[in-house]
Amino acid sequence: MKRIIEAALQDRPCDLVLKNARIVNVFTDQILEGDIGICGGRIAGIGSMEGKEETDLQGRFVLSGFIDAHLHIESSMVTPQALSPVLLSHGVATAVCDPHEIANACGLPGIRFMLDSAGLSRMDYRFTLPSSVPSCDFEINGAGTLSARDMEPLLAHPRVAGLAEVMRIPDVLSARPGMMEKLALFQSDGLVIDGHAPALSGHHLQAYKAAGIENDHEAMTAEEAIERLQNGFTLFIREGSGARNLEPLLGGLLNAHMPLTRCCFCTDDKHIEDILQEGTIDWCLRKAVSLGCPPVEAVKMATLNPAVHYHLKNKGAIAPGYEADLVVVDDLKDFRIHAVYRTGQPVTEPAAGPAVTGQLEDTVHLPAFTAQDLEQALRKDQVIGLVDHELYTLNLPASSLTADDLASCSYVCAMERYGKTGEYACGLLKGFNLKGGALAASYGHDSHNIIAAGDSFEDLALAIHKLEEIHGGYVLVRDGRIAATLPLEIGGVMSREDAQTVADAALRMKKLARDMGVPEGVDPFATLSFLSLPVIPEIRITPQGLYDVKKRRFLDRD
Ligand SMILES: [Fe+2]
């Protein structure tokens, strides 16, 4: 404390001074010219400063380190440690993460692994604890149910910022005791409660807010965005790999002259190859300014607004006492990153080494089955219809399709993989179009059982058996042979490898899938992984069978 006061008074030199900066001040909407003095990892002062070390920024703009307001690290397929250098290189110094996927696969040991891996990272990861494990009562996951009592010991952890996306909306609206216990526990601790309210509106949305839920990242239209702001939610504007909501939401808010003080950027689910190619929150900034958003307003959505929302003290701004997480950019249009500082040190973090995870690497335990068994399990009267660029699916009676359409369908299989029930189900899938093989994954939202699709039961069986051998991940079979694998050994959802290795493998497999016929409007990985999530209409497949989401029942159980 004494050192930073003396450095601020200029009675002693700062550790580092960034000279000749144009500093974006998010409190006054000004761009100030001067030096930034850093001492002990914090900003000591701004103006004319002297330091033991000095770097001339030659008039470049300096922003506070970006904050991703909501992110599932597992969707990148790499560990927190491996993701850290990648996010930092794009200016993201802090991310609020929901370890929902590993929690479904591995429970508390999975969450603890994420906390430990975060602790080995240069980035500042904060966590919200998964509220909805499993996402539906009937789901079979690796972890079973995560209760308020299970989570309580983790509340005091310094990285825990709140309760993660409350997606079991019926439990909230019916004031179900298990959910009420979770909400009360986190409220009493003054932590933030995250929302997840797709298509919710009117009195249902208000009841959801009245329960204490504070933000939402599922708005898809400007009307939904405005209704959320009107009701006091903080609006998270999402730009992930699949869901791209920034243009409709921000465009609509700008048109309606809405204040943006309660808006933040988030990525939610973004694959590592997309992060490496286009960026994350820096991508949001570029896109926002291209839509006509004033640059300083855009910067606030990437810095101050999420810091205020999550009570992240001394983050999100460049002012005395604030953490010296700084991003140096060439301009406020393209936000091309010149340098990143984390707690006052330039970021030159090398790629992370392999993560050590022990018992989390043995989670794929399949029942005995053959290709003939899968064929016998096939349900032919109902078809899952894919919709281009959407996670939404159509519930199509087979009788409504032509013989050609039916013949072009893929077989899709969901199989329990934790050695619990050994159940599996097979159905027909229209629009995936993978020909001459099969693609299988242990990454299947939210319970992360096996999900696979292809045009022959032999190839499906081969791909699924290979998944067990590699302890989870993705397997592509072509012409009766294993054509590519992407092992995700950690809980069957994350790789031990570094980001570039995983991205290269993912891109190679996606290209193969495209060569085999998967059309442009279908993401081979994302589409497959959401086919088993029984909360997105109209129809899903889980190990128990085809599930009608609108009627909330399995088709077999009419
Ligand atoms: Fe999410």
Residues whose N, C-alpha, C, O or C-beta is under 5 A from the ligand:
A	BS01	LIG	E165 D268
